[in-house]
Amino acid sequence: MERINKLKEFLQGSPDDSFLKHALALEYIKLNDDAAARVLFEEVLAHEPEYVGSYYHLGKLLERAGETTAAISVYEKGMEIAKGLKDMHAYNELQAAHEDLVY
């Protein structure tokens, strides 16, 4: 909880900081609070669509929730963004997750 409280404190000073929101979402996942994590990942991607790491984690969260179609869409969007950014590492991770669901 200390890390969560620290991240929340930092967010008060920088409420639109995608890194902080992403980090907080990962902390919520560790606590099995996927609902809180999902809100944060969605906020990150709405504010900064190029924050490619959030696509992978949001997709995995949706998979756990049984929302396969939504997870596939998130992976596809993330792959499109990663390709545009020439971030092949992120693209490959998203593609592997996508293929696990589709094939």
C-alpha positions as CSV (number, residue, x, y, z in Angstrom):
1,M,0.0,0.0,0.0
2,E,2.9,2.3,0.6
3,R,3.8,2.3,-3.1
4,I,0.2,3.0,-4.0
5,N,0.0,5.9,-1.6
6,K,3.2,7.4,-2.9
7,L,2.0,7.1,-6.5
8,K,-1.3,8.7,-5.6
9,E,0.6,11.5,-3.9
10,F,2.7,12.1,-7.0
11,L,-0.4,12.1,-9.2
12,Q,-1.9,14.9,-7.2
13,G,0.9,17.1,-8.4
14,S,0.9,15.7,-12.0
15,P,-2.6,14.3,-12.6
16,D,-2.0,13.7,-16.3
17,D,1.3,11.8,-15.9
18,S,0.9,8.6,-17.9
19,F,3.9,7.0,-16.3
20,L,2.5,7.4,-12.9
21,K,-1.0,6.2,-13.9
22,H,0.5,3.2,-15.6
23,A,2.7,2.4,-12.5
24,L,-0.4,2.8,-10.2
25,A,-2.4,0.4,-12.5
26,L,0.3,-2.2,-12.2
27,E,0.2,-1.9,-8.4
28,Y,-3.5,-2.4,-8.4
29,I,-3.1,-5.5,-10.5
30,K,-0.7,-6.9,-7.9
31,L,-3.6,-6.5,-5.4
32,N,-6.0,-8.2,-7.8
33,D,-7.9,-4.9,-8.3
34,D,-8.4,-5.2,-12.0
35,A,-11.3,-2.7,-12.0
36,A,-9.1,0.1,-10.7
37,A,-6.3,-0.9,-13.0
38,R,-8.6,-0.9,-16.0
39,V,-9.8,2.6,-15.3
40,L,-6.2,3.9,-15.2
41,F,-5.0,2.1,-18.3
42,E,-8.0,3.4,-20.2
43,E,-7.3,7.0,-18.9
44,V,-3.6,6.6,-20.0
45,L,-4.6,5.5,-23.5
46,A,-7.3,8.1,-23.9
47,H,-4.8,10.8,-22.9
48,E,-1.7,9.4,-24.6
49,P,-2.4,6.8,-27.2
50,E,1.3,6.3,-27.9
51,Y,1.9,4.9,-24.4
52,V,2.2,1.4,-25.9
53,G,3.0,-0.5,-22.7
54,S,-0.5,0.1,-21.5
55,Y,-2.1,-1.8,-24.5
56,Y,-0.4,-5.0,-23.4
57,H,-1.4,-4.8,-19.8
58,L,-4.9,-3.7,-20.6
59,G,-5.3,-6.6,-23.1
60,K,-4.1,-9.1,-20.5
61,L,-6.5,-7.6,-17.9
62,L,-9.4,-8.0,-20.4
63,E,-8.3,-11.6,-21.1
64,R,-8.6,-12.3,-17.4
65,A,-12.0,-10.8,-17.3
66,G,-13.1,-13.1,-20.2
67,E,-13.5,-10.1,-22.6
68,T,-11.6,-11.8,-25.4
69,T,-13.0,-9.6,-28.2
70,A,-12.1,-6.4,-26.4
71,A,-8.6,-7.8,-25.6
72,I,-8.1,-8.6,-29.3
73,S,-9.1,-5.1,-30.2
74,V,-6.7,-3.6,-27.7
75,Y,-3.8,-5.7,-28.9
76,E,-4.6,-4.7,-32.5
77,K,-4.7,-1.0,-31.7
78,G,-1.5,-1.3,-29.7
79,M,0.2,-3.1,-32.6
80,E,-0.9,-0.3,-35.0
81,I,0.5,2.3,-32.7
82,A,3.7,0.4,-32.0
83,K,4.3,-0.1,-35.7
84,G,3.8,3.6,-36.3
85,L,6.3,4.4,-33.6
86,K,8.7,1.8,-35.0
87,D,8.7,0.2,-31.5
88,M,9.3,-3.4,-32.7
89,H,9.8,-4.8,-29.2
90,A,6.3,-3.6,-28.1
91,Y,4.9,-4.7,-31.5
92,N,6.3,-8.2,-31.1
93,E,4.9,-8.5,-27.5
94,L,1.5,-7.3,-28.6
95,Q,1.5,-9.6,-31.6
96,A,2.4,-12.6,-29.5
97,A,-0.4,-11.9,-27.1
98,H,-2.8,-11.3,-30.0
99,E,-1.8,-14.6,-31.7
100,D,-2.3,-16.5,-28.5
101,L,-6.0,-15.4,-28.5
102,V,-6.7,-15.6,-32.3
103,Y,-5.0,-18.8,-33.3
